[in-house]
Amino acid sequence: MSKTDLALLILRDFHGEIVAKIGECIVLSGCATVRQVALSTGIPQAKVKRAVLILVQHGIAEFEQNKHGFIDYKVDVNKIVYRLQFPKIMRCAELLYGDPAKFMVEKLLFEGRATMKSLIKTETQRLNECLRAQGDSEVAPSLLEERFEKLVKTHFLKRCSVPIKDARGRAVSLEAPSEELVFVMPPKESGTERVKQEGEPPSKKLKVEGEVDHAAAADSATSEIYWEVNYKRFLQHFRDQVLVAAVASRLDNEKAGEVLRTILRHCEKTTNPNEYVSQPISYHEIQAQLPRDLGMAKQTLEQWLKILTDTMPEFVSKSADSGGGMYAVSIFQALQTLCTAHIESVVEERFGSKSLRIFRVILMKRQVEQTTIEKCVLMPAKEAKDLLYKMFREHFVHVTELAKTPDHAPSRTFYLFNVDLQKVARVVLDRSYKAMKNVVIKQRLVVSENKRLRDKENRKNVVIASLQKQHSDLLAEHGEGITDEMKEEWEREVDAIKSMITHHEYEQLEKASKFIHHLEASQQQLDSTIFLLESYLAMTYKPPTPKPARDPLGR
Amino acid sequence: MATAAPNIKQEPVDDGDFEGRIVLLCQEHTEGINDAIIKAALPLSDSVQRVTALNNLLKTGRITVFQKKGTSDQPVLLYRLKDEATTAGPVKGADHQEKLVYQIISEAGNKGVWIREIRMRSNLGVPQLNKLVKNMESKKLIKAVKSVAAAKKKVYMLFDLEPDSTITGGAWYNDNKFDHEFADVLNQQCLRYLESKSASAKERHTDPLAQQNGALATADEVHRHITELGISTIKLTVNDIKDVLNTLIYDGKIKEITRVAAAGSTEEGQKLYRLLKPLIPTTGLMRVPCGVCPVIDQCQDEGAISPATCVYLKDWLNGIL
């Protein structure tokens, strides 16, 4: 629930009140047609259409024709919440493929989708403007093109879903591009063999033709392929980073992390991200792919692998002896371990380290009676009981009743304490979303409280800047003609404007900016908790496997 | 009881005589007598009389019965006089009820027995039993020990017995109260020892495997270290230290590794302990006040408790200045 609240808050921040209201309506009703939304929100249909168009453009909403022939719109809350990851995604693109990649990813993130051609055109311009401002040399569009290709090849960008049209030419649903095509660059020469992709939802066409696509439309009749950011790939990348950081922290050595990073880098090519255990990689391959500048000797690598498999079997395991030893990463187990660590951290901070001891006793022994807990934790029975019940009240531990008799009389029942990791993860996740929402609200409050002052400061800065420019222009023009008196006069003018903001106001501004900075940092930290719990819970969800077709003869 | 006696109605015979003679027989044969010996010594008795006599003796607690493997693999029942020391000795001159209570208490050994249990087993009334127990306590035959499991529960045991560790709580209890400061200090000292061991291993060795192995310590080593520190006034056993190390494992600060004994050796696998570094820094949720907020479940965007009016958030932000 908190997740939805947060999502709507973000939606409001990004797209304004009307879109947020319509988003809320669709989220709360599961799925709705434009007409239904218009009726229940009281917003005119034309506006609803435009709002839905924005949602579809950003990949937040999907649509499908229902059995009555109307188009049902659905909103994916996750896609909205991903917006909190934007800074992280941009930073990641920058680290991997430099500024050009960052610019392109940024554009795609904030615009939802774009064709390669328009993207490269606008971003080359924007990048060059930046470079000029910094006094660096400009780049050619071919560089961006190359980076774009790299991003697609490494699956960080993907093709958008293609609308399917009915007989009357209306788009009725979206179809994901086929697996062979989704990460494939179109052939270089523009021509007839390009995948034809004309259909955007009817309401969308307007915008597309109006803004993004006019260049493409001008030079050829064929529409281009639209690209979007592949969030899942970025999330996978972040997940791998988290695993590496965890290993480095536990073994207290960066090199151990690098070994795991090498394995994971290989795995991202060979393994489906949803797989529980990665494809094994041989020792020789690890050795060959290990970054050279690490300077790790053969023997040291062997030792690290042994330590990893011995002390952290939930992360790396040895699956076979061939090829100098085959190593695989147990992604699910590692995530589970990390999720447990996060929950333990929550328990420790919220209930104290004594409670953590009790919590871990239950985790380790799985099903345990109260008396056993009291014996294990070396603390007064009364205190242990108190702490245990506190955790029970907040749903961090659970109880299984095992009645000896059918009447379930308490005196004849075993009460076994246990921890349901998934349930607790959900509790913590919901709290994290709530905390995130609170921090976002608080940040916004701080901003709005200091809006007047900030505006004032901005105005002051503008005035001072223009004055100084004026003065320097005068100085350049008249040169020697400017006397010291005049210079003093100028300085007095500037000082007068500077004193528009009092000392007290200045302090207030300082304070506000510190607050905002702190709140932003907290958002990033909260995001790490949320990200891990979400990744773990996403893996625990198994889509029902389709039943194998029964052999009619029963063979 | 003793043998499956045929259920034939017989004239009641004065069997006091038989009882006395059986006791005499027992005194002669200290290793115990069986039915055959009794039969030979009392040729006039029939089986029913013997059984009644034996049962009476058993009931009054003067003899005991136990099984022994006979010649033809058939278990033979043996009767022997009960140990004077445990039965009659201290309660000589006492009445039948006192003997019974004494017996119940002595059977419980150093684990002690609860007064209610004595009452149930002896079938005595509350005032009567209380009087008896008080009487015996003043004679220093038995003593009352407070159990740590429940503050008000007293258990009785023989006076000269040392109470079991489940009753006193072992080294961790002082005056029947859990000495958690002591336990905490030991917990910290054990951790410090393993920390220093890990740090020195890191200094001494360069290759990772040696660093890892150098940080290992056995419970014996930790025990020796703690004893040398001399922080404990009472003598701690290795098992006590193992308890402490276990709490450290539960704290998630150390790890236990079982080293498998070399093939062919008779030693058991040895348990080794090593410091465990945290997997993650404090999780993000707990770095904002909402993580520890007691009223987070009542927090709404609008209402008495809301992020806009939250005092915790405000104090937290002012705290960073």
Interface residues (C-beta under 8 A of the other chain):
Chain A: D5 A245 A246 S249 R250 L251 D252 N253 K255 A256 Q299 T300 Q303 W304 K306 I307 T311 T337 L338 A341 H342 E344 S345 V346 E349 R350 S353 L356 R357 I358 R360 V361 M364 C376 V377 L378 M379 P380 A381 E383 V428 R431 S432 K434 A435 K437 N438 V439 I441 K442 L445 V446 K511 K514 F515 H518 L519 S522 Q524 Q525 L526 D527 S528 T529 I530
Chain B: V148 A149 W172 K177 F178 H180 A183 N187 D207 P208 L209 Q212 D243 V244 N246 T247 I249 Y250 D251 G252 K255 L276 K277 P278 L279 I280 P281 T282 T283 G284 L285 M286 R287 V288 C290 G291 V292 I296 C299 D301 P307 A308 C310 L313 L317 I320 L321
